[in-house]
């Protein structure tokens, strides 16, 4: 087992959502960004994740000079509160320019827009003193297989990433894969795909990945295996822990709320790989249930962190010697029961 260390925690402003979904309106009044930021440290979190337009609202209608000015003002507010910026991600799935994709759009003007906005995102990250850019390739796919060429789309993705790597020699690109939603067919659905694309770029050492529990489950994979796979390459640079009930839409349920054993094994994987020792954060990409009242608005974040820390304790007190003896004897029935009883024990 890896040497014990202390984890640092993170969430994004979108994780305090208002309860709207495709079938109904919000169920809670909106809260300001300042309100969300003020709550972060009090809840035991150390950093905030940002989309580019979380950091600089209305980014498409501002000059580069104005964007840098506002990002520097935000950095001062973060410093005053003792909050770090974990990463910045270009939000490339809202714009009318990305209806048919961003980097893989069939329209060259739209591809240029996506790259230009990504470079602005890097400028914001520099102002916020983070070198980590996350790419959730939300619309890099298709609704119709015949509408795009899969190989050409991979080449376009690599060309876009190379532009970003060339824009700043210190920046790291972390790809967050997902098999579906909002696009029906995603070109980079798993961590294996993300790391393969990294090898095609001009500087593979600066291209890694971000694992989200729900995205792995939606791909029919075990999140703990995805963590181990990414760590085998030294490429797990960020993490979104949550939970998921089957192959539905991306639910972003509180960590461990659906399958505690799957959550336990994710924590064990993080522990044995020493995740967090190099400054990485444990981020919770979770949302409150639509039924949540405003006075309980932050419980999903508090509960996810609490569950994680309890599972760290469970991972660190798991009898590895006894487990190895059962493994050597191929007594997996006893190992199975050992895990269950360990999780049920107070």
TIROMI-303503 format. One line per field, with one value per residue (C-alpha): z, x, y. Coordinates in Angstrom, 1 decimal. Example, Ala and Ser with C-alpha at 12.3 -4.5 7.8 and 13.67 -1.06 7.14 Angstrom:
% residues 2
up	7.8 | 7.1
east	12.3 | 13.7
north	-4.5 | -1.1
This chain:
% residues 346
up	0.0 | -0.8 | 2.0 | 3.6 | 2.4 | 2.6 | -0.3 | -1.7 | -2.9 | -5.7 | -7.4 | -10.1 | -10.0 | -12.2 | -9.4 | -7.5 | -10.1 | -10.0 | -10.8 | -14.3 | -16.7 | -20.3 | -19.0 | -16.5 | -15.3 | -12.4 | -8.9 | -7.0 | -7.5 | -9.1 | -6.9 | -7.9 | -8.6 | -5.6 | -3.4 | -4.7 | -4.3 | -0.8 | 0.2 | -1.2 | 1.6 | 4.4 | 3.1 | 3.3 | -0.4 | -1.6 | -5.3 | -7.9 | -11.5 | -14.2 | -17.6 | -19.5 | -19.3 | -15.6 | -15.1 | -17.7 | -18.6 | -22.1 | -23.3 | -27.0 | -27.0 | -25.2 | -26.4 | -25.4 | -23.3 | -21.5 | -20.9 | -19.3 | -17.2 | -15.8 | -15.3 | -13.2 | -11.1 | -10.5 | -9.5 | -6.8 | -5.4 | -5.3 | -3.6 | -1.0 | -0.2 | -0.2 | -3.2 | -6.1 | -9.7 | -10.5 | -14.2 | -17.0 | -19.8 | -23.0 | -23.1 | -26.7 | -26.6 | -26.1 | -29.0 | -32.3 | -33.9 | -32.5 | -33.5 | -35.8 | -33.5 | -32.5 | -33.5 | -35.8 | -37.4 | -41.1 | -41.3 | -41.3 | -39.8 | -36.8 | -36.3 | -36.3 | -33.7 | -31.5 | -31.7 | -31.1 | -28.1 | -26.7 | -27.0 | -25.1 | -22.5 | -22.1 | -21.6 | -18.8 | -17.2 | -17.3 | -15.4 | -12.9 | -12.4 | -13.5 | -16.3 | -16.7 | -19.6 | -19.7 | -22.9 | -22.5 | -26.2 | -25.9 | -29.5 | -31.1 | -32.7 | -34.8 | -34.9 | -38.2 | -39.0 | -42.7 | -41.9 | -40.8 | -41.5 | -38.3 | -39.2 | -40.5 | -37.2 | -35.2 | -37.4 | -36.8 | -33.0 | -33.0 | -35.1 | -32.6 | -29.6 | -31.3 | -31.8 | -28.0 | -27.1 | -29.4 | -27.9 | -24.5 | -23.9 | -20.3 | -20.7 | -20.1 | -22.0 | -20.1 | -22.2 | -20.5 | -22.5 | -22.6 | -24.9 | -25.6 | -24.7 | -26.0 | -29.3 | -30.2 | -31.4 | -29.7 | -31.3 | -28.0 | -25.7 | -23.2 | -21.5 | -23.9 | -26.8 | -25.1 | -24.4 | -28.0 | -29.3 | -27.0 | -28.7 | -32.1 | -30.9 | -31.2 | -27.5 | -26.0 | -22.5 | -22.2 | -23.1 | -20.5 | -19.2 | -16.7 | -15.6 | -14.6 | -12.8 | -14.6 | -18.0 | -17.4 | -16.3 | -19.3 | -21.5 | -19.6 | -17.9 | -14.3 | -13.1 | -10.9 | -13.9 | -15.9 | -13.0 | -12.9 | -16.7 | -16.8 | -13.9 | -15.6 | -18.2 | -15.6 | -17.2 | -14.7 | -14.1 | -12.8 | -11.6 | -11.4 | -8.9 | -8.9 | -9.4 | -12.0 | -12.1 | -15.3 | -18.9 | -18.6 | -19.2 | -17.2 | -13.7 | -11.7 | -8.5 | -5.2 | -5.0 | -3.7 | -3.6 | -6.2 | -5.7 | -2.6 | -3.6 | -7.0 | -5.1 | -2.6 | -5.5 | -7.0 | -3.8 | -3.5 | -7.0 | -6.1 | -2.9 | -4.6 | -7.3 | -5.0 | -6.7 | -5.1 | -4.0 | -7.0 | -6.3 | -8.1 | -6.8 | -6.1 | -7.9 | -7.3 | -10.5 | -8.7 | -8.8 | -6.2 | -6.9 | -8.6 | -5.4 | -3.2 | -1.3 | -1.4 | 2.3 | 1.5 | -1.6 | -0.7 | 0.9 | -2.2 | -2.1 | 1.6 | 1.4 | -1.5 | 0.4 | 3.5 | 1.7 | 0.0 | 3.3 | 4.9 | 2.0 | 2.3 | 5.9 | 4.7 | 2.0 | 4.5 | 7.1 | 4.6 | 5.5 | 2.5 | 3.9 | 4.5 | 1.0 | -0.6 | 1.2 | -0.1 | -3.6 | -3.4 | -2.4 | -5.2 | -2.6 | -4.2 | -2.5 | 0.9 | -0.6 | -1.8 | 1.6 | 3.2 | 1.1 | 1.9 | 5.7 | 5.7 | 4.0 | 6.4 | 9.5 | 11.4
east	0.0 | 1.3 | 2.5 | -0.4 | -1.0 | -3.6 | -6.0 | -7.0 | -10.5 | -12.2 | -15.5 | -16.8 | -19.5 | -21.7 | -21.9 | -24.3 | -27.0 | -30.6 | -32.4 | -33.6 | -33.5 | -34.6 | -38.1 | -38.7 | -37.7 | -35.3 | -36.5 | -34.2 | -33.4 | -30.0 | -27.1 | -24.3 | -20.7 | -19.5 | -21.9 | -20.6 | -17.0 | -17.5 | -18.9 | -16.0 | -13.4 | -15.9 | -16.9 | -13.4 | -12.5 | -9.2 | -9.7 | -12.3 | -12.6 | -13.4 | -14.9 | -13.4 | -16.7 | -17.0 | -13.8 | -14.6 | -18.3 | -19.4 | -15.9 | -16.8 | -17.6 | -14.5 | -11.0 | -8.0 | -6.9 | -10.3 | -10.2 | -6.8 | -7.8 | -10.9 | -8.9 | -6.3 | -9.1 | -10.5 | -7.0 | -6.8 | -10.2 | -9.1 | -5.9 | -7.8 | -9.9 | -7.1 | -8.6 | -6.6 | -7.7 | -7.4 | -8.0 | -9.7 | -11.8 | -13.0 | -16.8 | -17.2 | -20.7 | -22.9 | -22.0 | -24.0 | -20.6 | -20.3 | -23.6 | -21.8 | -18.8 | -16.0 | -12.5 | -14.1 | -16.8 | -17.3 | -17.2 | -13.6 | -14.9 | -16.3 | -13.1 | -11.2 | -13.6 | -13.0 | -9.2 | -9.2 | -11.4 | -9.2 | -6.2 | -8.0 | -8.8 | -5.0 | -4.5 | -7.0 | -5.3 | -2.0 | -3.6 | -5.1 | -1.8 | -2.8 | -1.1 | -4.0 | -6.4 | -9.2 | -10.9 | -14.3 | -14.8 | -18.6 | -19.5 | -16.5 | -18.6 | -21.7 | -25.4 | -25.0 | -22.0 | -21.9 | -21.7 | -18.1 | -14.9 | -13.6 | -10.0 | -10.1 | -11.8 | -8.9 | -6.5 | -8.4 | -8.4 | -4.6 | -4.1 | -6.2 | -4.3 | -1.0 | -2.1 | -2.8 | 0.6 | 2.3 | 0.5 | 2.1 | 5.1 | 4.1 | 0.5 | -0.8 | -3.8 | -6.0 | -8.6 | -11.9 | -13.5 | -17.2 | -18.9 | -22.0 | -24.2 | -24.6 | -23.4 | -24.8 | -21.4 | -18.2 | -14.8 | -12.9 | -15.1 | -12.6 | -9.2 | -7.5 | -8.7 | -7.6 | -4.1 | -3.8 | -4.6 | -2.0 | 0.7 | -0.2 | 0.4 | 3.7 | 4.4 | 2.8 | 4.3 | 2.0 | -1.2 | -2.9 | -6.4 | -9.1 | -11.3 | -14.9 | -16.6 | -19.9 | -18.3 | -16.4 | -19.6 | -21.5 | -18.8 | -19.4 | -16.1 | -15.0 | -13.7 | -11.0 | -9.6 | -9.6 | -7.7 | -5.1 | -4.8 | -4.2 | -1.7 | 0.3 | 1.1 | 1.6 | -1.2 | -4.0 | -3.8 | -7.3 | -10.3 | -14.1 | -15.6 | -19.4 | -21.8 | -24.2 | -27.3 | -27.0 | -26.7 | -28.8 | -27.9 | -24.9 | -26.5 | -23.5 | -24.9 | -23.0 | -19.9 | -20.7 | -24.4 | -25.2 | -22.5 | -20.3 | -18.1 | -17.3 | -16.5 | -14.3 | -12.3 | -11.7 | -10.3 | -8.1 | -6.8 | -6.0 | -4.2 | -2.0 | -1.0 | -0.2 | -2.7 | -2.5 | 1.1 | 2.1 | -0.5 | -3.5 | -6.9 | -9.9 | -12.7 | -16.4 | -18.5 | -21.8 | -25.1 | -27.9 | -31.0 | -33.8 | -35.9 | -33.3 | -34.5 | -32.4 | -31.5 | -29.9 | -28.2 | -24.6 | -25.2 | -24.2 | -20.7 | -20.3 | -21.5 | -19.3 | -16.2 | -17.3 | -17.9 | -14.5 | -12.6 | -14.4 | -13.5 | -9.9 | -10.0 | -11.5 | -8.8 | -6.0 | -7.4 | -8.1 | -6.2 | -4.0 | -2.0 | -5.1 | -6.4 | -3.1 | -3.3 | -6.9 | -5.7 | -2.8 | -5.3 | -7.6 | -10.3 | -12.2 | -15.4 | -13.8 | -12.2 | -15.6 | -17.1 | -14.1 | -14.6 | -18.3 | -17.8 | -15.0 | -17.4 | -20.2 | -18.1 | -18.3
north	0.0 | 3.5 | 5.7 | 7.6 | 11.1 | 13.8 | 14.4 | 17.8 | 18.3 | 20.3 | 21.1 | 23.4 | 26.1 | 23.9 | 21.3 | 23.6 | 23.3 | 24.5 | 21.2 | 21.8 | 18.8 | 18.2 | 17.4 | 20.2 | 23.6 | 24.5 | 23.6 | 26.0 | 29.7 | 30.4 | 31.4 | 33.7 | 32.6 | 34.6 | 32.7 | 29.4 | 30.5 | 31.6 | 28.2 | 26.2 | 26.6 | 26.3 | 22.9 | 21.6 | 22.0 | 23.5 | 24.4 | 25.2 | 23.8 | 26.3 | 26.4 | 29.4 | 31.3 | 30.5 | 32.5 | 35.2 | 35.4 | 36.2 | 35.3 | 35.3 | 39.0 | 40.2 | 41.1 | 39.2 | 42.1 | 42.2 | 38.5 | 38.6 | 41.6 | 39.8 | 36.5 | 38.4 | 40.0 | 36.5 | 35.2 | 38.0 | 36.9 | 33.3 | 34.2 | 36.3 | 33.2 | 30.8 | 28.9 | 27.5 | 27.0 | 23.3 | 23.5 | 25.5 | 23.8 | 25.5 | 25.2 | 24.2 | 22.6 | 25.7 | 27.9 | 27.9 | 27.4 | 23.9 | 22.4 | 19.9 | 19.5 | 21.7 | 20.5 | 17.9 | 20.1 | 19.7 | 23.5 | 25.0 | 28.3 | 26.4 | 24.4 | 27.7 | 29.1 | 26.1 | 26.3 | 30.1 | 29.8 | 27.0 | 29.3 | 32.0 | 29.3 | 28.7 | 32.4 | 32.3 | 29.3 | 31.2 | 34.1 | 31.7 | 30.0 | 26.5 | 24.6 | 22.1 | 22.4 | 19.8 | 18.8 | 17.3 | 16.4 | 16.7 | 17.3 | 15.5 | 12.8 | 12.5 | 11.7 | 10.0 | 7.7 | 8.7 | 12.4 | 12.3 | 10.3 | 8.8 | 8.8 | 12.4 | 13.4 | 11.9 | 13.8 | 17.0 | 16.4 | 15.9 | 19.0 | 21.1 | 19.7 | 20.4 | 24.1 | 24.3 | 22.7 | 25.1 | 28.1 | 27.5 | 25.2 | 24.6 | 23.7 | 20.2 | 18.9 | 16.4 | 14.6 | 13.6 | 10.8 | 9.8 | 7.3 | 9.2 | 12.3 | 14.8 | 13.3 | 9.8 | 8.6 | 9.8 | 9.5 | 9.3 | 7.2 | 5.7 | 6.4 | 4.0 | 6.1 | 9.3 | 8.0 | 6.6 | 10.1 | 11.6 | 9.4 | 11.0 | 14.6 | 16.5 | 16.3 | 13.2 | 13.8 | 16.9 | 15.1 | 13.0 | 12.2 | 12.9 | 10.0 | 10.4 | 7.5 | 7.9 | 8.1 | 4.8 | 3.1 | 4.4 | 2.8 | -0.5 | -0.3 | -0.4 | 3.0 | 1.4 | -0.4 | 2.9 | 4.5 | 1.8 | 1.9 | 5.6 | 5.5 | 2.7 | 5.4 | 8.2 | 10.1 | 10.5 | 14.2 | 14.9 | 13.0 | 13.4 | 11.1 | 10.5 | 7.6 | 6.3 | 4.0 | 2.0 | 3.1 | 6.2 | 9.8 | 11.1 | 11.3 | 12.8 | 11.1 | 11.6 | 9.5 | 6.0 | 6.5 | 3.8 | 1.2 | 1.5 | -1.4 | 0.1 | 3.4 | 1.5 | -0.1 | 3.4 | 4.6 | 1.5 | 2.2 | 5.8 | 4.7 | 2.1 | 4.5 | 7.3 | 9.7 | 13.1 | 13.0 | 15.1 | 17.8 | 16.2 | 17.0 | 14.7 | 16.5 | 15.6 | 16.2 | 15.7 | 17.4 | 17.7 | 15.6 | 17.6 | 17.1 | 18.8 | 21.9 | 25.0 | 24.6 | 21.2 | 22.5 | 21.6 | 18.2 | 16.3 | 17.8 | 17.4 | 13.8 | 12.9 | 14.1 | 12.4 | 9.1 | 9.4 | 10.0 | 7.0 | 4.8 | 6.0 | 4.7 | 1.5 | 1.1 | 1.7 | -0.7 | -3.5 | -6.6 | -6.9 | -9.8 | -11.9 | -10.9 | -12.1 | -15.4 | -16.0 | -14.9 | -17.4 | -20.1 | -19.0 | -18.7 | -15.9 | -16.8 | -16.0 | -12.9 | -11.7 | -12.1 | -10.5 | -7.3 | -7.2 | -7.6 | -5.0 | -2.5 | -3.3 | -3.1 | 0.2
